[in-house]
């Protein structure tokens, strides 16, 4: 594992940047928040985006070489981690090459001629519904329908032709799908951001990378996690995030995901990773990358 990292560092061109004309997989459809993450990371134009129905299909597209990169939501500042993506991270072999923070502003969209009091059903992604729970609670007798993506919800409302259903989606979806804006900025908190990761099948490390993500298991015994965290404290590295997810089919065993503020060339990091990878169990280096 450490040999692969060293090889990537040795052959890295310091002037190299993320290829801007690469084909990129995104979940949803045009107008999805993943599209806006793409636009923060790439300048090749949205014609280079391939849309897929599910997160797992994005992983498959990257694994099979249909797309060089994939963009996936990792966590939201209000609702926390997107657990499905964390579980898929365990199932698939990939690396993180960049991340992007996207401001999330939700709006209630409906077909022309609709009025908020007449809405009987709202469509959206489950995270968006949770982020707008306060607004939804103030509506009377409204049913909720979960969709794979906020833009998919907006498209579905547009295609239905109905005036009694609405979608919670990005304001730009109103223009894309010829919808009226019934309410703006309906999220519970205006400070609403989602972090997206850009994944690749091969390890790619670019200049100015200052975040590292790893995936690992620990022995099921007292002090294991304490000892693990202590190793990073000993070399002065800050663990910015630590997440655990149950391993399917196991008896209360967990996979851990950690994010730290460091570069792979930071003092002590390579030696520590070497020690951790040789101690048994799972230890996977997910990537060294920058966030925009």
C-alpha positions as CSV (number, residue, x, y, z in Angstrom):
1,X,0.0,0.0,0.0
2,X,2.7,2.5,0.9
3,X,4.7,1.5,-2.2
4,X,1.8,2.5,-4.3
5,X,1.6,5.9,-2.6
6,X,5.3,6.5,-3.0
7,X,5.1,5.6,-6.7
8,X,2.3,8.1,-7.2
9,X,4.4,10.8,-5.5
10,X,7.5,10.0,-7.4
11,X,5.9,10.3,-10.8
12,X,3.6,13.2,-10.0
13,X,4.2,16.3,-12.2
14,X,4.1,19.3,-9.9
15,X,2.4,21.5,-12.5
16,X,-0.3,18.9,-13.3
17,X,-3.9,19.7,-12.6
18,X,-7.1,17.7,-12.6
19,X,-8.0,16.8,-16.3
20,X,-10.7,19.3,-17.2
21,X,-12.1,17.4,-20.2
22,X,-12.7,14.1,-18.4
23,X,-16.1,12.3,-18.6
24,X,-17.6,12.5,-15.1
25,X,-20.5,10.4,-13.6
26,X,-23.1,12.1,-11.5
27,X,-26.2,10.8,-9.8
28,X,-29.6,12.3,-10.8
29,X,-30.3,14.5,-13.8
30,X,-29.6,18.0,-15.1
31,X,-30.0,20.5,-12.3
32,X,-28.9,18.1,-9.6
33,X,-26.6,19.5,-6.9
34,X,-23.9,17.1,-8.1
35,X,-23.9,19.1,-11.3
36,X,-22.9,22.3,-9.3
37,X,-20.2,20.3,-7.6
38,X,-19.0,19.3,-11.0
39,X,-18.9,22.9,-12.1
40,X,-16.7,23.8,-9.1
41,X,-14.3,21.1,-10.1
42,X,-14.2,21.0,-13.9
43,X,-14.4,23.6,-16.7
44,X,-14.9,21.1,-19.5
45,X,-18.6,21.8,-19.9
46,X,-21.7,19.8,-18.8
47,X,-21.6,17.8,-22.0
48,X,-18.9,15.7,-20.2
49,X,-21.4,14.7,-17.5
50,X,-23.1,11.2,-17.6
51,X,-26.1,11.0,-15.3
52,X,-27.0,7.8,-13.5
53,X,-30.0,6.8,-11.4
54,X,-28.2,5.7,-8.2
55,X,-25.0,6.2,-6.2
56,X,-24.1,2.6,-6.9
57,X,-24.3,3.1,-10.6
58,X,-21.9,6.0,-10.3
59,X,-19.4,3.7,-8.6
60,X,-19.9,1.1,-11.3
61,X,-19.4,3.6,-14.1
62,X,-16.0,4.5,-12.6
63,X,-15.0,0.9,-11.9
64,X,-15.9,-0.2,-15.4
65,X,-14.0,2.7,-17.0
66,X,-17.2,4.3,-18.5
67,X,-16.2,7.5,-16.7
68,X,-12.8,8.6,-15.4
69,X,-14.4,10.3,-12.4
70,X,-17.6,10.2,-10.3
71,X,-19.1,12.8,-8.0
72,X,-21.0,11.8,-4.9
73,X,-22.4,13.7,-1.8
74,X,-20.5,12.7,1.3
75,X,-22.0,14.8,4.1
76,X,-24.4,17.7,4.8
77,X,-23.8,20.4,7.4
78,X,-27.3,19.9,8.8
79,X,-28.1,16.3,8.3
80,X,-24.7,14.7,8.6
81,X,-23.3,11.8,6.5
82,X,-24.9,10.3,3.5
83,X,-24.7,6.7,4.9
84,X,-25.4,5.0,1.6
85,X,-22.2,6.5,0.1
86,X,-20.1,5.4,3.1
87,X,-21.4,1.8,2.7
88,X,-20.6,1.9,-1.0
89,X,-17.1,3.1,-0.2
90,X,-16.6,-0.2,1.6
91,X,-17.9,-2.3,-1.3
92,X,-15.9,-0.6,-4.1
93,X,-12.2,0.0,-4.8
94,X,-11.6,3.7,-5.6
95,X,-9.7,6.8,-4.6
96,X,-10.7,10.4,-3.7
97,X,-9.0,13.0,-5.9
98,X,-10.8,16.2,-4.9
99,X,-13.7,17.4,-2.8
100,X,-16.0,20.4,-3.2
101,X,-18.3,22.2,-0.8
102,X,-21.6,23.3,-2.3
103,X,-24.1,25.8,-0.9
104,X,-27.6,24.2,-0.7
105,X,-30.6,26.5,-1.2
106,X,-33.9,24.7,-1.6
107,X,-37.1,26.0,-3.2
108,X,-40.6,24.7,-3.6
109,X,-41.3,24.3,-7.3
110,X,-44.6,23.4,-9.1
111,X,-46.2,23.6,-12.5
112,X,-47.6,27.0,-13.6
113,X,-51.0,27.6,-12.2
114,X,-50.2,25.9,-8.9
115,X,-50.7,27.5,-5.5
116,X,-49.1,26.4,-2.2
117,X,-52.5,25.8,-0.4
118,X,-53.5,23.4,-3.1
119,X,-50.4,21.2,-2.9
120,X,-51.2,17.7,-1.7
121,X,-47.8,15.9,-2.3
122,X,-44.2,17.0,-2.2
123,X,-41.4,15.1,-4.0
124,X,-37.7,15.3,-3.2
125,X,-34.6,13.4,-2.0
126,X,-34.8,12.3,1.6
127,X,-31.9,14.5,2.7
128,X,-33.6,17.6,1.2
129,X,-36.9,16.6,2.8
130,X,-35.1,16.5,6.2
131,X,-33.4,19.8,5.6
132,X,-36.7,21.4,4.9
133,X,-38.7,19.6,7.7
134,X,-39.7,22.9,9.4
135,X,-41.3,24.3,6.2
136,X,-43.0,20.9,5.5
137,X,-44.5,20.8,9.0
138,X,-46.3,24.1,8.4
139,X,-48.1,22.7,5.4
140,X,-51.5,20.9,5.9
141,X,-52.3,17.4,4.8
142,X,-49.4,17.1,2.4
143,X,-47.9,13.7,1.6
144,X,-44.2,13.1,1.1
145,X,-42.7,11.0,-1.7
146,X,-39.0,10.3,-1.7
147,X,-37.1,10.5,-5.0
148,X,-33.5,9.5,-6.0
149,X,-32.5,13.2,-6.5
150,X,-33.9,16.7,-6.1
151,X,-33.6,17.4,-9.8
152,X,-35.3,14.1,-10.6
153,X,-38.2,15.3,-8.4
154,X,-38.4,18.6,-10.3
155,X,-38.4,16.8,-13.6
156,X,-41.1,14.4,-12.4
157,X,-43.4,17.2,-11.3
158,X,-42.9,19.0,-14.7
159,X,-43.7,15.8,-16.6
160,X,-46.8,15.1,-14.6
161,X,-48.6,18.3,-15.7
162,X,-50.4,18.3,-12.3
163,X,-50.9,21.5,-10.3
164,X,-51.4,19.8,-7.0
165,X,-47.9,18.4,-6.5
166,X,-44.6,20.1,-6.0
167,X,-40.9,19.4,-5.7
168,X,-38.2,20.6,-3.3
169,X,-35.2,21.3,-5.5
170,X,-32.6,23.9,-6.5
171,X,-34.0,27.2,-7.7
172,X,-32.3,26.7,-11.1
173,X,-34.5,23.7,-11.7
174,X,-37.4,26.1,-12.2
175,X,-35.9,27.4,-15.4
176,X,-34.7,23.9,-16.5
177,X,-38.1,22.3,-16.1
178,X,-40.4,25.2,-16.7
179,X,-41.7,25.4,-13.1
180,X,-43.0,28.1,-10.9
181,X,-41.4,29.1,-7.7
182,X,-43.9,28.8,-4.8
183,X,-41.4,29.5,-2.0
184,X,-37.6,30.2,-1.8
185,X,-35.0,29.4,0.8
186,X,-37.2,26.9,2.6
187,X,-34.3,24.9,4.3
188,X,-34.3,24.9,8.1
189,X,-31.0,26.7,8.3
190,X,-29.5,29.2,5.8
191,X,-26.0,27.8,6.6
192,X,-26.6,24.6,4.6
193,X,-23.7,23.0,2.7
194,X,-23.0,19.6,1.2
195,X,-19.5,18.2,0.7
196,X,-19.1,16.2,-2.5
197,X,-16.2,13.9,-3.3
198,X,-14.7,13.3,-6.7
199,X,-13.6,9.6,-7.1
200,X,-11.4,7.8,-9.5
201,X,-10.4,4.2,-10.0
202,X,-6.7,4.9,-10.0
203,X,-4.8,6.8,-7.3
204,X,-4.2,10.4,-8.4
205,X,-2.5,13.0,-6.1
206,X,-2.3,16.6,-7.3
207,X,-0.4,19.6,-6.0
208,X,-1.7,21.4,-2.9
209,X,-3.5,18.3,-1.6
210,X,-3.9,18.8,2.2
211,X,-6.6,16.3,3.2
212,X,-6.2,12.5,3.6
213,X,-9.0,9.9,3.9
214,X,-8.5,6.3,5.0
215,X,-10.7,3.3,5.7
216,X,-9.9,0.7,8.4
217,X,-11.0,-1.8,10.9
218,X,-9.8,-2.2,14.5
219,X,-9.5,-5.2,16.9
220,X,-12.7,-5.6,18.9
221,X,-11.0,-5.0,22.3
222,X,-10.8,-2.2,24.8
223,X,-8.5,0.7,23.9
224,X,-8.2,-0.1,20.2
225,X,-9.7,3.2,19.0
226,X,-7.9,5.2,21.7
227,X,-4.6,3.7,20.6
228,X,-5.3,4.4,17.0
229,X,-6.2,8.1,17.6
230,X,-3.1,8.5,19.8
231,X,-0.8,7.5,16.9
232,X,-1.9,10.6,14.9
233,X,-1.7,12.8,18.0
234,X,1.9,11.7,18.4
235,X,2.9,13.0,15.0
236,X,0.9,16.2,15.3
237,X,-1.8,15.3,12.8
238,X,-5.4,16.5,13.3
239,X,-8.2,14.0,12.7
240,X,-11.0,16.2,11.3
241,X,-13.6,13.4,10.9
242,X,-14.1,9.9,12.2
243,X,-17.1,7.9,11.1
244,X,-18.1,4.3,11.8
245,X,-20.5,2.0,9.8
246,X,-21.5,-1.6,10.6
247,X,-20.0,-4.2,8.4
248,X,-22.8,-6.2,6.7
249,X,-23.0,-9.8,7.8
250,X,-20.7,-9.2,10.8
251,X,-21.6,-9.5,14.5
252,X,-21.3,-5.8,15.7
253,X,-18.1,-5.2,13.8
254,X,-17.5,-1.8,12.3
255,X,-15.6,-0.2,9.4
256,X,-14.1,3.2,10.3
257,X,-13.6,6.2,8.0
258,X,-11.2,9.0,9.0
259,X,-10.3,12.3,7.4
260,X,-7.2,14.2,8.5
261,X,-5.6,17.6,7.7
262,X,-2.3,16.4,6.2
263,X,-0.4,15.7,3.1
264,X,1.0,12.3,2.2
265,X,4.5,13.8,2.5
266,X,3.9,15.1,6.0
267,X,6.5,14.0,8.6
268,X,5.6,10.6,9.9
269,X,2.5,9.9,7.8
270,X,4.0,7.3,5.4
271,X,5.7,5.4,8.3
272,X,2.5,5.4,10.3
273,X,0.5,4.1,7.4
274,X,3.0,1.4,6.9
275,X,2.6,0.3,10.5
276,X,-1.2,0.4,10.4
277,X,-1.3,-1.6,7.1
278,X,1.0,-4.3,8.5
279,X,-0.9,-4.9,11.8
280,X,-3.7,-6.9,10.2
281,X,-7.3,-6.1,9.5
282,X,-8.4,-3.7,6.8
283,X,-6.4,-0.5,6.1
284,X,-7.2,1.4,2.8
285,X,-5.7,4.7,1.7
286,X,-8.5,6.4,0.0
287,X,-6.7,9.5,-1.2
288,X,-4.8,12.7,-0.6
289,X,-6.7,15.7,-2.1
290,X,-7.6,19.3,-1.9
291,X,-11.1,20.8,-1.3
292,X,-12.6,23.7,-3.2
